[in-house]
Each structure stands twice: as C-alpha cells, then as structure tokens.
Amino acid sequence: MTARPALAPDRLERALGWAALALLVAALAAVVRGHAGWTMVPPAIWLHLLTVMTALALTPVILWQKRGTRLHRRLGTIWAGAMFISALDSFWILETNHGHFSPIHLLSAFVAVQTPRLVLTARAHNHAAHRRTVRGLVIGGLLTAGALTFPFHRLLGRWLFE
C-alpha cells in the first residue's frame, strides 16, 4: 500500500469542495429568486455577494487540483483576495443588526486576520500551516458564515424561502 502524497486532496477537502458548491448553488438560486428586490440592495452587499461567490466557485477548483502549480497559485491569489475583500466589505453591512455589528462580524475579523497568514504560509512553503489555514477559512469564513446568511430574517434567506 502506497501513501498518498501529502499535498493531494484528502476526504475533508473533497467534502469542503462539495459543500462550497452546494452553498454557491443556494446563493445563486436566492439571488435569482430575489430579482424583484435587486434595486433595493446596497452596493456593499452586491460587492460582498460577488466576492463570496467568487471564493465559493474557486474553492473546489483549488482544493481538488494539483498543488503548487502556477494555476494553483494564481487561483489561490484570486481566492485570497476575494476572501479578504469580502471580510473588509462586511464591516459596512450593518442592516441585519439595526446599524450595529452582529456576531457574524467576528467571522469577518477572523478572515481578515487569517487571509494574510494564508499568503505568508504559502510563500514560506509551510504546507502544513497553509493547509490548516485554508481549511479554517473555508469552514469558518465561507461555509459557516455562508450558512448564517440563510436564516429567514436575512436577505438571502428571504429571497430563497419567501
């Protein structure tokens, strides 16, 4: 029995990719269903949707492909940029909590801190730390934060379920 190369995607990374795709489909369905309300959506939310959907779409591509290639690095740079912009932009989205930060903004702070760490660990070729940071950002910054956008009082939840 031969061991799998350390940088090959494992079961968790395959599952995270599928979860990202499922969340992307749900978000796209919500946006399409909410077309009547598009003009009422502030620019900060549109930017947030664009950057999050970019990261969601790239997640399986990056996690499932060969690591260390030029394509992996380029897509990873786009992904990290989308995550970072999304985190910063979220601090201007205050509609849900009557003009104040909500607990989900803690995940935004986590992403804003961890994304530079992600880049630094990649540049240092610290594969183990890079992989842990990617997993944390996908689980916390994309999937958990993304799932929290679907309760009925939030925009995507209203669009999808009403």
One Martini backbone bead per residue (centre of mass of N, CA, C, O) as a GRO file, in nm:
protein
  162
    1MET     BB    1   0.093   0.038   0.026
    2THR     BB    2   0.054   0.364  -0.074
    3ALA     BB    3   0.109   0.681  -0.015
    4ARG     BB    4  -0.017   0.975  -0.016
    5PRO     BB    5   0.037   1.267  -0.101
    6ALA     BB    6   0.036   1.544   0.104
    7LEU     BB    7  -0.103   1.740  -0.136
    8ALA     BB    8  -0.342   1.582  -0.158
    9PRO     BB    9  -0.658   1.542  -0.155
   10ASP     BB   10  -0.885   1.486   0.084
   11ARG     BB   11  -1.183   1.416   0.217
   12LEU     BB   12  -1.231   1.695   0.337
   13GLU     BB   13  -1.170   1.861   0.077
   14ARG     BB   14  -1.391   1.736  -0.090
   15ALA     BB   15  -1.624   1.819   0.098
   16LEU     BB   16  -1.573   2.125   0.089
   17GLY     BB   17  -1.622   2.154  -0.213
   18TRP     BB   18  -1.918   2.055  -0.211
   19ALA     BB   19  -2.021   2.265  -0.008
   20ALA     BB   20  -1.952   2.512  -0.179
   21LEU     BB   21  -2.135   2.437  -0.416
   22ALA     BB   22  -2.401   2.430  -0.260
   23LEU     BB   23  -2.389   2.725  -0.162
   24LEU     BB   24  -2.375   2.852  -0.441
   25VAL     BB   25  -2.647   2.750  -0.543
   26ALA     BB   26  -2.817   2.884  -0.322
   27ALA     BB   27  -2.727   3.175  -0.378
   28LEU     BB   28  -2.813   3.188  -0.674
   29ALA     BB   29  -3.109   3.123  -0.625
   30ALA     BB   30  -3.167   3.367  -0.446
   31VAL     BB   31  -3.092   3.588  -0.646
   32VAL     BB   32  -3.293   3.511  -0.863
   33ARG     BB   33  -3.554   3.521  -0.679
   34GLY     BB   34  -3.471   3.840  -0.593
   35HIS     BB   35  -3.500   4.038  -0.846
   36ALA     BB   36  -3.714   4.250  -0.735
   37GLY     BB   37  -3.484   4.360  -0.506
   38TRP     BB   38  -3.216   4.470  -0.632
   39THR     BB   39  -3.249   4.792  -0.605
   40MET     BB   40  -3.231   4.770  -0.270
   41VAL     BB   41  -2.934   4.696  -0.286
   42PRO     BB   42  -2.647   4.755  -0.163
   43PRO     BB   43  -2.324   4.771  -0.274
   44ALA     BB   44  -2.192   4.605  -0.042
   45ILE     BB   45  -2.359   4.347  -0.100
   46TRP     BB   46  -2.273   4.300  -0.392
   47LEU     BB   47  -1.974   4.270  -0.331
   48HIS     BB   48  -2.005   4.037  -0.136
   49LEU     BB   49  -2.136   3.837  -0.331
   50LEU     BB   50  -1.910   3.835  -0.541
   51THR     BB   51  -1.675   3.740  -0.354
   52VAL     BB   52  -1.806   3.485  -0.240
   53MET     BB   53  -1.872   3.344  -0.511
   54THR     BB   54  -1.585   3.327  -0.602
   55ALA     BB   55  -1.481   3.154  -0.368
   56LEU     BB   56  -1.680   2.920  -0.402
   57ALA     BB   57  -1.597   2.845  -0.696
   58LEU     BB   58  -1.280   2.802  -0.628
   59THR     BB   59  -1.254   2.592  -0.405
   60PRO     BB   60  -1.267   2.317  -0.562
   61VAL     BB   61  -1.050   2.376  -0.767
   62ILE     BB   62  -0.819   2.408  -0.559
   63LEU     BB   63  -0.860   2.148  -0.378
   64TRP     BB   64  -0.861   1.932  -0.641
   65GLN     BB   65  -0.591   2.010  -0.732
   66LYS     BB   66  -0.286   2.059  -0.798
   67ARG     BB   67  -0.016   2.151  -0.615
   68GLY     BB   68   0.207   2.427  -0.687
   69THR     BB   69   0.103   2.558  -0.922
   70ARG     BB   70   0.038   2.824  -1.107
   71LEU     BB   71  -0.269   2.795  -1.093
   72HIS     BB   72  -0.293   2.768  -0.789
   73ARG     BB   73  -0.167   3.045  -0.723
   74ARG     BB   74  -0.362   3.224  -0.884
   75LEU     BB   75  -0.629   3.127  -0.761
   76GLY     BB   76  -0.540   3.180  -0.467
   77THR     BB   77  -0.515   3.485  -0.498
   78ILE     BB   78  -0.808   3.537  -0.572
   79TRP     BB   79  -0.932   3.404  -0.325
   80ALA     BB   80  -0.794   3.578  -0.109
   81GLY     BB   81  -0.901   3.847  -0.215
   82ALA     BB   82  -1.201   3.781  -0.187
   83MET     BB   83  -1.197   3.726   0.116
   84PHE     BB   84  -1.084   3.999   0.211
   85ILE     BB   85  -1.294   4.184   0.084
   86SER     BB   86  -1.536   4.053   0.218
   87ALA     BB   87  -1.454   4.114   0.507
   88LEU     BB   88  -1.433   4.421   0.486
   89ASP     BB   89  -1.717   4.477   0.363
   90SER     BB   90  -1.890   4.365   0.607
   91PHE     BB   91  -1.850   4.632   0.788
   92TRP     BB   92  -2.092   4.774   0.593
   93ILE     BB   93  -2.291   4.547   0.704
   94LEU     BB   94  -2.582   4.655   0.919
   95GLU     BB   95  -2.890   4.574   0.878
   96THR     BB   96  -2.945   4.324   1.071
   97ASN     BB   97  -2.841   4.512   1.348
   98HIS     BB   98  -2.931   4.812   1.344
   99GLY     BB   99  -2.625   4.939   1.275
  100HIS     BB  100  -2.471   4.687   1.386
  101PHE     BB  101  -2.288   4.458   1.494
  102SER     BB  102  -2.248   4.115   1.458
  103PRO     BB  103  -2.140   3.800   1.521
  104ILE     BB  104  -2.045   3.755   1.219
  105HIS     BB  105  -1.804   3.965   1.240
  106LEU     BB  106  -1.603   3.767   1.366
  107LEU     BB  107  -1.550   3.617   1.099
  108SER     BB  108  -1.435   3.860   0.952
  109ALA     BB  109  -1.193   3.898   1.135
  110PHE     BB  110  -1.073   3.622   1.090
  111VAL     BB  111  -1.028   3.657   0.784
  112ALA     BB  112  -0.854   3.921   0.796
  113VAL     BB  113  -0.622   3.765   0.952
  114GLN     BB  114  -0.585   3.485   0.790
  115THR     BB  115  -0.519   3.565   0.497
  116PRO     BB  116  -0.226   3.664   0.533
  117ARG     BB  117  -0.132   3.393   0.652
  118LEU     BB  118  -0.183   3.228   0.400
  119VAL     BB  119   0.026   3.373   0.224
  120LEU     BB  120   0.276   3.334   0.405
  121THR     BB  121   0.273   3.019   0.410
  122ALA     BB  122   0.303   2.985   0.107
  123ARG     BB  123   0.573   3.145   0.068
  124ALA     BB  124   0.717   2.949   0.294
  125HIS     BB  125   0.629   2.646   0.245
  126ASN     BB  126   0.397   2.589   0.473
  127HIS     BB  127   0.187   2.344   0.426
  128ALA     BB  128   0.048   2.285   0.697
  129ALA     BB  129  -0.042   2.577   0.765
  130HIS     BB  130  -0.189   2.632   0.503
  131ARG     BB  131  -0.397   2.405   0.523
  132ARG     BB  132  -0.524   2.495   0.792
  133THR     BB  133  -0.608   2.777   0.694
  134VAL     BB  134  -0.790   2.694   0.467
  135ARG     BB  135  -0.987   2.528   0.632
  136GLY     BB  136  -1.072   2.757   0.824
  137LEU     BB  137  -1.179   2.948   0.602
  138VAL     BB  138  -1.387   2.761   0.481
  139ILE     BB  139  -1.545   2.688   0.737
  140GLY     BB  140  -1.574   2.982   0.862
  141GLY     BB  141  -1.581   3.200   0.616
  142LEU     BB  142  -1.785   3.036   0.428
  143LEU     BB  143  -1.981   2.815   0.550
  144THR     BB  144  -2.076   2.944   0.812
  145ALA     BB  145  -2.136   3.227   0.712
  146GLY     BB  146  -2.318   3.132   0.479
  147ALA     BB  147  -2.535   2.983   0.651
  148LEU     BB  148  -2.606   3.258   0.813
  149THR     BB  149  -2.764   3.388   0.546
  150PHE     BB  150  -3.049   3.192   0.565
  151PRO     BB  151  -3.207   3.308   0.752
  152PHE     BB  152  -3.514   3.466   0.725
  153HIS     BB  153  -3.401   3.768   0.807
  154ARG     BB  154  -3.226   3.739   0.567
  155LEU     BB  155  -3.178   3.800   0.244
  156LEU     BB  156  -3.134   3.511   0.123
  157GLY     BB  157  -3.365   3.381   0.279
  158ARG     BB  158  -3.592   3.550   0.165
  159TRP     BB  159  -3.542   3.490  -0.134
  160LEU     BB  160  -3.556   3.172  -0.112
  161PHE     BB  161  -3.829   3.129   0.100
  162GLU     BB  162  -4.057   3.354  -0.014
   0.00000   0.00000   0.00000
